[in-house]
Amino acid sequence: MSIVIQTTAKQLTTIAEHYSSNTTIPAGAVFRYKGAGVMVTGYKSGKVMFQGQNEGVESQKWASATSNASTTKTTATARKTPTKATANLPANLANLGVLGSDEVGTGSYFGPLTVVAVYVAPEHIATLQRLAIADSKTLTDANITTLAEKLISILPYHIVNIMPTAYNQYNQTLNANEIKAHGHNRALGAVLAKIAPEKPAAILIDQFTPANTYWRYLSKLDYVVKENVYFATKAEQLHVAVAAASIIARYVELKAMQELSAQAHCELPVGAGKNVDKIAAKLILQGIDLSQYAKLHFANTEKAHRLAKK
Ligand code: MN
């Protein structure tokens, strides 16, 4: 994984002065610095690459300086949502008391959409960092469970778990991103109520849609969490609160998938691939109502019906 920012000649000079080379400089590069959890390499082309566990936090330091330059993420899971908003994040974000939120299940045909918000007070940050909360996508199911149960026992959190039946009902009037936005808003509001009168220094949402779209999705709601809200993609790398939210969400999703699989008497896979179509077709042939198990707006529904007819 890495984050690459494009800088101007002047910005590159400033950044190069900040990171004096302390290791071998590769061909085409002007400096390379190795520090705690991050390696920074500046290239003649003006590209500066951040690699390692702290790549998000470290590259963030330069986001305002390069806000007019393009930011490219070069990971396999890089998302298409704009990263511009990250330029406006508070300084020293990683060390602030942050209420973070993240969701899972949006790419999975079977199972719920799960949104979780978690508050991590400054005094909890070190403990969480020691738990080595990495990106939940890289953890095994067993690790997710152990970590999530630990997190739940320490931190104020709220889970909005939208099972398929409810999801499909919402989806009659709201699109998938609207459902997500409502879920984040609800989860954040619930945690704010739990921790009051304490207030987080910032609220960080793992970004899934441009900020203005998010606010538009919430415009008709009576209660909208607005104060100090920031959006960033890969936000789990910017603050442990989002990483914690992501792990708890995975844990809830995992349990929900087990429950649904037991009800369907069939191991329901995650994702939205061909195996998913096959299982869905099998359920259709058994006369099972998919709306209890799956997000019906996915293209898988039609594919499954076609398969079932064969
Ligand atoms: Mn996310």
Residues whose N, C-alpha, C, O or C-beta is under 5 A from the ligand:
A	BS01	MN	D102 E103 D206
